Amino acid sequence: MGLGVVGGGVAKVLREKKEAIAEQAGCPLILRKALVRDLSKPRSTQIAADILVTDAYEILTEPEVDIVVEVIGGENPAYEYIKQAVKNRKFVITANKEVMAKHGTELLALAEEHGVDIFYEASVGGGIPLISPLNHDLVASSVSTIYAIINGTTNYILSRMSAEGITFSLALQRAQELGYAEPDPAKDIEGVDAAYKLAILATIAFHSTVRPEDVYHEGITRLTERDFRYAKELGYAIKLLAIAKDIDNSLEVRVHPVFIPEDILLAKIEGVYNAVQLEGDLVGKVLFYGEGAGASPTSSAIVADIINAAHKINSGVEARHKARIFQTKKIKPMAEIETRYYFRMSIVDSPGVLAQIAKILGDNSISIASVIQKGTDDNTQTAEIVIMTHPAQEKAIQRALVEMEGQPVIRQISNFVRVEE
Ligand SMILES: NC(=O)c1ccc[n+]([C@@H]2O[C@H](COP(=O)([O-])OP(=O)(O)OC[C@H]3O[C@@H](n4cnc5c(N)ncnc54)[C@H](OP(=O)(O)O)[C@@H]3O)[C@@H](O)[C@H]2O)c1
């Protein structure tokens, strides 16, 4: 279902690697039908015109079809089609992060009820194996943290802003020219796409359902060249990180820009590449890195899932391992997270102003780690200062921000960014 970037790639691989795939699956795989919206649209992949259909039910009710690959995208009708396929006892392979993040737990339970399975490796990190390692190779470890760069568009934009000192809008424009960003980039730049992916990963890693609305998300649009300049001066890189932590059975799940030390591996992930770092009690730190999107890497994950499904069907293996989700962990409210913070603000350049700021922070139990003050602007009598704090609670920071905004000596709080060490 779907013959666009990914569906076209999958069809091409199924044709070009037909023999090898048949060997691995234990039976030949035949592409019976392909769902599209527009039959007359030129296709990048050679495909027999007679297999194209525009009615999904020609696939969903076809007894010859054992495996349905959903690569339409979006919540509906994809969600309905997946549900129907499962009810008709078809294995489903999907690359759909939105559907799996919002309805994954329900769909997997439905699949179990009907003796089939849903594979969704391509929904997070394109060709990078993440879901299968979490479901299989890492199950003996209890995962405590996930730090992930799982949106190539934003990582590309941030990499350009950092390397070239350009503005967010110019970096976004470059990303769009190169096809790395959609004409409507909102879901990427606002962190929504990464939040879907984090909900999927956290659900599997912590064996507890994490819904997209549980994930706090903030995008990258407030970052400026000045933030990158200060970050470098302080020894940090700025990344949009998807962070999940299990602290005493309470889950932190959040996506937002962060300062991370420039010498750690995640700080060195450039351009459209993705990387996911997990930490487990037995395994320690593990890093997955690779191409997080594109027809070829995504097809790699999908075709592998197809081969797995075919192998299961062919060998009559009982559909799936049970109890992927066997507990309910509390989601920690964002107000309760504790981290370090970077503030950049424009203040009136006169004696005593820093003391006023320090008092507001101190009254909110926020302790200052360092302050940088750059040249003053004689015309406006203002100076820009950057403050790095020691670990503090988010709610204290939000309170202090409101108090600082009410001070006449603080002209503007230009930005604040969380810091992960
Ligand atoms: N692109 C990537 O690199 C990438 C990476 C990982 C995951 N994914 C996921 O893979 C999925 C597909 O992405 P894509 O980039 O391949 O999208 P795409 O290029 O826009 O292709 C979508 C395909 O689905 C068909 N389609 C859409 N709505 C339909 C409907 N209501 N009924 C029937 N057919 C419909 C379209 O038909 P027409 O061709 O006739 O318009 C098109 O063939 C999404 O869930 C996406 O998040 C994509």
The ligand as an SDF file (V2000), in Angstrom:
LIG
                    3D

 48 52  0  0  0  0  0  0  0  0999 V2000
   10.6810    8.8660    2.8200 N   0  0  0  0  0  0  0  0  0  0  0  0
   11.4770    8.3380    3.7290 C   0  0  0  0  0  0  0  0  0  0  0  0
   12.7130    8.4510    3.6560 O   0  0  0  0  0  0  0  0  0  0  0  0
   10.8890    7.5890    4.8950 C   0  0  0  0  0  0  0  0  0  0  0  0
   11.7410    7.0190    5.8630 C   0  0  0  0  0  0  0  0  0  0  0  0
   11.2090    6.2650    6.9110 C   0  0  0  0  0  0  0  0  0  0  0  0
    9.8360    6.1320    6.9950 C   0  0  0  0  0  0  0  0  0  0  0  0
    9.0310    6.7180    6.0730 N   0  0  0  0  0  0  0  0  0  0  0  0
    7.5790    6.5330    6.1940 C   0  0  0  0  0  0  0  0  0  0  0  0
    7.1350    5.7700    5.0770 O   0  0  0  0  0  0  0  0  0  0  0  0
    5.8080    6.1520    4.7460 C   0  0  0  0  0  0  0  0  0  0  0  0
    5.7390    6.5410    3.2750 C   0  0  0  0  0  0  0  0  0  0  0  0
    6.6030    7.6200    3.0290 O   0  0  0  0  0  0  0  0  0  0  0  0
    6.9900    8.0840    1.5390 P   0  0  0  0  0  0  0  0  0  0  0  0
    8.0740    9.0840    1.7090 O   0  0  0  0  0  0  0  0  0  0  0  0
    7.2220    6.8960    0.6850 O   0  0  0  0  0  0  0  0  0  0  0  0
    5.6410    8.8290    1.0920 O   0  0  0  0  0  0  0  0  0  0  0  0
    5.2300    9.2530   -0.4040 P   0  0  0  0  0  0  0  0  0  0  0  0
    6.4110    9.3440   -1.2780 O   0  0  0  0  0  0  0  0  0  0  0  0
    4.3630   10.4540   -0.2340 O   0  0  0  0  0  0  0  0  0  0  0  0
    4.3320    8.0320   -0.9270 O   0  0  0  0  0  0  0  0  0  0  0  0
    3.0380    7.7690   -0.4530 C   0  0  0  0  0  0  0  0  0  0  0  0
    2.3960    6.7450   -1.3670 C   0  0  0  0  0  0  0  0  0  0  0  0
    1.1420    6.3780   -0.8040 O   0  0  0  0  0  0  0  0  0  0  0  0
    0.1010    6.5780   -1.7530 C   0  0  0  0  0  0  0  0  0  0  0  0
   -1.0440    7.0870   -1.0060 N   0  0  0  0  0  0  0  0  0  0  0  0
   -1.0700    8.1190   -0.1490 C   0  0  0  0  0  0  0  0  0  0  0  0
   -2.2990    8.2690    0.3900 N   0  0  0  0  0  0  0  0  0  0  0  0
   -3.0530    7.3040   -0.1390 C   0  0  0  0  0  0  0  0  0  0  0  0
   -4.4010    6.9240   -0.0040 C   0  0  0  0  0  0  0  0  0  0  0  0
   -5.2290    7.5820    0.8080 N   0  0  0  0  0  0  0  0  0  0  0  0
   -4.8460    5.8620   -0.7030 N   0  0  0  0  0  0  0  0  0  0  0  0
   -4.0210    5.1980   -1.5350 C   0  0  0  0  0  0  0  0  0  0  0  0
   -2.7330    5.4990   -1.7080 N   0  0  0  0  0  0  0  0  0  0  0  0
   -2.2610    6.5320   -1.0380 C   0  0  0  0  0  0  0  0  0  0  0  0
    0.6180    7.5890   -2.7640 C   0  0  0  0  0  0  0  0  0  0  0  0
   -0.0390    7.3700   -4.0020 O   0  0  0  0  0  0  0  0  0  0  0  0
    0.3140    8.2070   -5.3430 P   0  0  0  0  0  0  0  0  0  0  0  0
    1.7130    7.7890   -5.6980 O   0  0  0  0  0  0  0  0  0  0  0  0
   -0.6660    7.7870   -6.3460 O   0  0  0  0  0  0  0  0  0  0  0  0
    0.2410    9.6530   -4.9330 O   0  0  0  0  0  0  0  0  0  0  0  0
    2.1130    7.2440   -2.7830 C   0  0  0  0  0  0  0  0  0  0  0  0
    2.3490    6.2130   -3.7110 O   0  0  0  0  0  0  0  0  0  0  0  0
    5.4340    7.2540    5.7420 C   0  0  0  0  0  0  0  0  0  0  0  0
    4.7820    6.6850    6.8470 O   0  0  0  0  0  0  0  0  0  0  0  0
    6.7840    7.8120    6.1620 C   0  0  0  0  0  0  0  0  0  0  0  0
    6.7530    8.4290    7.4340 O   0  0  0  0  0  0  0  0  0  0  0  0
    9.5220    7.4300    5.0250 C   0  0  0  0  0  0  0  0  0  0  0  0
  1  2  1  0
  2  3  2  0
  2  4  1  0
  4  5  1  0
  4 48  2  0
  5  6  2  0
  6  7  1  0
  7  8  2  0
  8  9  1  0
  8 48  1  0
  9 10  1  0
  9 46  1  0
 10 11  1  0
 11 12  1  0
 11 44  1  0
 12 13  1  0
 13 14  1  0
 14 15  2  0
 14 16  1  0
 14 17  1  0
 17 18  1  0
 18 19  2  0
 18 20  1  0
 18 21  1  0
 21 22  1  0
 22 23  1  0
 23 24  1  0
 23 42  1  0
 24 25  1  0
 25 26  1  0
 25 36  1  0
 26 27  1  0
 26 35  1  0
 27 28  2  0
 28 29  1  0
 29 30  1  0
 29 35  2  0
 30 31  1  0
 30 32  2  0
 32 33  1  0
 33 34  2  0
 34 35  1  0
 36 37  1  0
 36 42  1  0
 37 38  1  0
 38 39  2  0
 38 40  1  0
 38 41  1  0
 42 43  1  0
 44 45  1  0
 44 46  1  0
 46 47  1  0
M  CHG  2   8   1  16  -1
M  END
$$$$
